[in-house]
Amino acid sequence: MNSIFSQVNEGNSNILLSKDGNEQSLFRLCKRKQSLRLNNKYVGQNIKFHQEVKNHYEFIGSYLQNEQLLLICKSNMTKEFDDLAEFLIKNKVKIDDDHISLVQIENCLAQGVSKIGVIDYYSKIYNNRILECKPKWNKMSLLNYMTYISFEGFGHEASDMNKVICRNCLNSKTNIKKKFILCYNGCMGLQPIDGYPELKNYILTPSNIITKIYEQQTQLQDQIVYNDESTLFLINLLIALRDITLFIDIDKKKITIIDLDYKNIENKDDFDFKMSKEWILLQKFTPNI
């Protein structure tokens, strides 16, 4: 029997599905953990995280992708449950719960795609009019970067305040697959999108959404009280903002934030583990900065 769901895309943590051939709405199926029970728990945490963001950070919340949590129960939705379970089993997820937490979302490309321009690993342009991008980290001083990646708020020398660091470009040097060609901090210019004048003009506008996201990152970093676990929500939000995807639709003048995912930073040890990659990156490149 044919599946009700069809795979549209897949990332490290989620499978993106359509239902009954209708792609006006899509469905995010979590595969982050190798346990359905743990994935269900995470989906609940992520929905709660999004609600907290909407309650306390209206600017970010106003751009968040519309979503609806669906509980697909094995007892009364057997066909849907079994179809979804098949996708999970293929991804080595153990089916150890009696329901699947599925998130229904709007499709940012619902009008269809006739042309895709691939700029780099993080940036695509659809139909010459819609930009998909991941702004990642705002540019900062070396001192601020070192302070940020230590829960104790460890800094270094005052002179490091005058050394500017683009973490995006640093990471590109270590990961060829995810190399930036278009850095939204402006490090390499905008030549890769010269063929898309309206999108380029938007990015050059001082009030564009990428600039606003970078400003929000800076404000959050200033609000965090290091060595104080009461600010862990801010830390989770800051890290999540550095991993979002934006869809910028020039025709509809619509901007959507997707993949603002809760990072499971619940204590100092979680934070230190998450930042271990940053310390490796810092130690590798600091002598050259």
C-alpha positions in Angstrom: 0.0 0.0 0.0 1.3 3.4 -0.9 2.4 5.8 1.8 0.3 8.8 2.7 3.5 10.8 3.1 6.3 11.6 0.6 9.7 12.9 1.4 10.5 16.4 0.2 13.8 17.0 1.9 16.0 15.8 4.8 18.4 17.4 7.2 20.5 16.2 10.1 17.6 16.4 12.6 14.4 16.3 10.6 12.7 14.8 7.6 10.4 17.2 5.6 7.3 15.5 4.2 4.3 16.3 2.1 0.9 14.5 2.5 -1.3 13.1 -0.2 0.7 15.1 -2.8 -0.3 18.4 -1.4 2.7 20.7 -0.8 0.9 23.8 0.4 1.7 22.6 3.9 4.6 20.4 4.9 5.4 18.2 7.9 8.6 18.1 10.0 9.3 14.7 11.4 12.0 14.7 14.0 14.9 12.1 13.8 17.3 13.9 16.1 17.6 11.0 18.5 17.6 7.3 17.9 14.5 7.0 20.1 10.9 8.1 19.1 10.2 8.8 22.8 13.1 11.2 23.0 12.3 12.8 19.7 8.7 13.4 20.9 10.1 15.0 24.0 12.4 17.3 22.0 9.5 18.4 19.7 7.6 19.4 22.8 10.5 21.4 24.1 11.0 23.1 20.8 7.3 24.2 20.6 7.6 25.5 24.1 10.8 27.3 23.2 9.1 29.0 20.2 6.3 30.2 22.4 8.7 31.7 24.9 10.4 33.5 22.1 7.1 34.9 20.8 6.2 36.0 24.3 9.5 37.8 25.1 11.0 38.6 21.7 8.2 39.9 19.5 10.6 40.9 16.7 11.9 37.4 16.2 8.5 35.8 16.9 6.8 37.9 14.2 8.9 36.2 11.5 8.7 32.6 12.8 7.2 30.1 10.5 3.6 29.2 11.4 3.5 25.7 12.9 0.9 23.3 14.5 1.7 20.3 16.6 0.0 17.1 15.6 -0.1 14.0 17.7 -0.3 10.9 15.5 -1.5 8.1 17.7 -1.0 4.5 16.8 -4.4 3.5 18.4 -6.6 5.6 16.1 -4.4 6.8 13.3 -2.7 3.5 12.5 -2.0 4.1 8.8 -0.4 7.6 9.4 1.6 6.2 12.4 2.9 3.2 10.4 3.9 5.4 7.4 5.8 7.9 9.6 7.4 5.1 11.6 8.8 3.6 8.3 10.6 6.8 7.6 12.0 6.8 11.2 13.1 3.1 11.1 15.0 3.8 7.9 16.9 6.5 9.9 17.6 4.0 12.7 15.1 5.5 15.1 13.6 3.0 17.6 9.8 3.1 17.8 9.4 3.1 21.6 6.3 5.3 22.0 2.6 5.1 21.1 2.4 8.4 19.2 4.5 10.5 16.9 4.8 14.3 17.4 4.6 15.8 14.0 4.8 19.5 13.2 2.8 21.0 10.3 4.4 24.0 8.8 3.8 26.4 5.9 5.7 25.8 2.7 7.8 28.8 1.8 8.0 27.5 -1.8 4.4 26.6 -2.1 4.0 28.4 -5.4 6.4 26.0 -7.0 10.0 26.2 -8.2 11.1 26.4 -11.8 14.7 27.5 -11.3 17.2 27.1 -8.5 20.4 29.1 -8.3 22.9 27.6 -5.9 25.2 30.2 -4.4 27.0 28.1 -1.8 26.2 25.5 0.9 24.1 28.0 2.8 22.5 30.1 0.1 20.1 29.3 -2.8 17.9 31.5 -4.9 14.5 30.2 -6.2 12.8 31.6 -9.4 15.3 34.5 -9.3 13.0 36.0 -6.5 13.3 34.1 -3.3 16.5 33.9 -1.3 17.2 31.0 1.2 20.2 31.8 3.4 21.8 31.1 6.8 23.3 34.4 8.2 25.1 32.4 10.9 27.3 34.6 13.2 27.6 38.4 13.4 31.1 39.8 13.1 32.6 40.7 16.5 35.9 41.5 18.3 38.2 38.7 19.3 37.7 39.6 22.9 33.9 39.3 22.6 34.2 36.0 20.9 36.5 34.6 23.6 34.1 35.9 26.3 31.1 34.4 24.6 32.5 30.8 24.3 33.3 30.6 28.0 30.5 30.2 30.5 32.6 32.0 33.1 32.8 35.0 30.8 36.5 34.6 30.3 38.1 37.3 28.2 41.8 37.8 27.3 43.7 41.0 26.6 42.1 44.4 26.2 43.9 44.7 22.9 41.8 41.9 21.5 38.9 44.3 21.5 40.5 45.9 18.4 40.9 42.6 16.6 37.8 41.8 14.4 36.8 38.2 13.8 34.3 36.7 11.4 33.5 33.3 12.8 31.8 32.4 9.5 34.9 32.9 7.5 37.0 31.1 10.0 34.8 28.1 9.9 34.9 28.1 6.1 38.6 27.5 6.3 38.1 24.2 8.1 35.0 22.9 6.2 35.3 22.8 2.5 31.8 21.4 2.0 30.3 24.3 4.0 32.5 26.9 2.6 31.0 30.4 2.4 31.2 32.2 -0.9 28.7 34.8 0.2 29.4 36.0 3.8 26.6 38.2 5.1 29.0 40.1 7.2 30.2 41.6 4.0 33.7 40.1 4.1 33.8 38.9 0.5 31.4 41.4 -1.2 28.1 40.5 -3.0 29.5 39.5 -6.4 27.9 36.0 -6.2 24.4 37.6 -6.4 25.2 40.3 -9.0 22.7 38.5 -11.3 19.8 39.1 -8.9 19.7 42.9 -8.6 16.5 43.2 -6.5 17.8 40.7 -3.9 21.2 42.4 -3.9 19.5 45.8 -3.4 17.5 44.4 -0.5 20.7 43.1 1.3 22.3 46.5 0.8 19.4 48.1 2.6 20.6 49.0 6.1 17.4 47.8 7.7 17.4 44.3 6.0 16.4 41.3 8.1 20.0 39.9 8.2 21.3 43.1 9.7 18.5 43.0 12.3 19.3 39.4 13.2 22.9 40.4 13.7 21.8 43.3 15.9 19.6 40.9 18.0 22.6 38.6 18.4 24.7 41.4 19.8 21.9 42.5 22.2 21.5 39.0 23.5 25.2 38.6 24.0 25.2 41.8 26.1 22.2 40.6 28.2 23.8 37.2 29.1 25.1 37.0 32.6 27.9 34.4 32.4 28.3 32.0 35.2 24.6 32.3 35.9 22.4 29.5 34.7 19.3 31.7 35.0 20.2 33.2 31.6 20.3 29.8 29.9 17.2 30.7 27.9 19.1 33.7 26.4 22.1 31.4 25.6 19.8 28.9 23.9 18.2 31.7 21.9 21.5 33.2 20.9 22.9 29.9 19.7 19.7 29.1 17.9 19.7 32.5 16.1 23.2 31.6 14.8 21.8 28.5 13.0 18.5 29.8 11.6 17.4 29.7 7.9 15.8 32.7 6.3 13.4 32.8 3.3 13.3 36.3 1.8 10.5 36.5 -0.8 11.0 39.8 -2.8 7.7 39.5 -4.7 5.5 38.9 -1.6 7.7 41.2 0.6 7.6 38.3 3.1 10.3 37.1 5.4 10.2 33.8 7.2 12.5 32.4 9.9 12.7 28.6 10.0 14.9 26.2 12.0 15.0 28.3 15.2 15.7 25.1 17.1 16.1 24.7 20.9 19.7 23.7 21.6 19.3 21.7 24.8 21.6 23.9 26.8 20.3 23.3 30.3 23.4 23.7 32.5 27.1 24.8 32.4 28.3 21.4 31.2 25.9 21.4 28.2 27.3 24.9 27.3 30.9 23.8 27.6 30.3 20.8 25.5 28.6 22.9 22.8 31.4 25.4 22.8 34.2 22.8 22.6 34.3 23.1 18.8 34.7 26.9 19.2 37.7 26.5 21.4 39.3 24.2 18.8 38.6 26.7 16.1 40.0 29.5 18.2 43.2 27.7 19.1 43.8 26.9 15.4 43.4 30.4 14.1 44.2 32.8 16.9 47.9 33.1 16.0 46.9 34.3 12.6 44.4 36.9 13.8 
